[in-house]
């Protein structure tokens, strides 16, 4: 375990109860901020409150992550892994956090130096998997232990916390009203996405604003990512209610899940929230089965999901056990063009995209578009774009050079 962590530049310490350690496990952040009392709580008290057969992941108020676990031995010994961060902290984010902690501007250089010394793990899955494997060795199997994640600023809270005095009656009523308004806005947002009303959905998002994105974890970027995950799930379910097939939903949901984890700033996060909403609205407007009959909806789905496959009229009809003549007339009636023309337009649009964004050979692009005959592919492409594929690519590249 030590060898694995060393390769990731992450420190590991074994703490024994009532023993004093000279080296600062947190690399001195609490000394810099004048919060030395928190250090004792974080590294002398909290670790030894750990339950046996339990892994704790803790994100402290300074966006640093740690893992704690108690070793299975008579002498109380806790393994502490960390600190590390999940994202690089920008200068702007650091300045905002300094204001949150009432830190003087003259401390900026010290804090920049501190955060540059903390390892950043963009993909925590590998680290978490390694710790899980370590725990399985310690405790016998994956069923013999649990994982607890703490991301609140509870570290600095007193243990003599009186839950009965948290809210006065007026505060409770205000909290109730706040939650009712928030849920009402969220329900309107979901309904707008279900109907594909992008303008209304965007308006509802602006109304929600900070109401919906309250700070629930100490790391603001992680906080926004968590809301992004929730937003992606809710919008997917809303679009599903709008009669969009799961094949479309899974593709866009997976894409947004990756984008959410790549958020590095608050502005980028808010823009992505808006993009998530508008994209699901477009999906409803474009692919909702309410807009066409079931045979046509299935036909469009077959075309959109695999342009390289056999998309002839007879093949698409036989898949659904209907006649080619019936499918042909129904398609023309509901879509407004022949099935062959629709397929060709889709394929040529995809070909144009590949020609202008990749260096794939034209023959390869032709195959990706489901056309094996290069001459026939070139003929069809010229019909829709007015030039041969090679000429189209050269024209686009000339524009890029001028830009």
Secondary structure, 3 states (H helix, E strand, C coil): CHHHHHHCCCCEEEEECCCCCCCCCCCCHHHHCCCHHHHHHHHHHHHHHCCCCEEEEEECCCCCEEEEEECCCCCCEEEEEEEEECCCCCHHHHHHHHHHCCCCHHHHHHHHHHHHCCCECCCHHHHHHHHHHHHHHHHCCHHHCEEEEECCHHHHCCCCCCHHHCCCHHHHHHHHHHHHHHHHHHHHHHHHHHCCCHHHHHHHHHHHHHHHCCCCCCCHHHHHHHHHHHHHHHHHHHHHHCCECHHHHHHHHHHHHHHHHCCCCHHHHHHHHHHHHHHHHHHHHHHEHHHCCHHHHHHHHHHHHCCCCCCCHHHHHHHCCCCHHHHHHHHHHHHCCCHHHHHHHHHHHHHHHHHHHCCCCHHHHHHHCCCCCHHHHHHHHHHHHCCCHHHHHHHHHHHHHHC
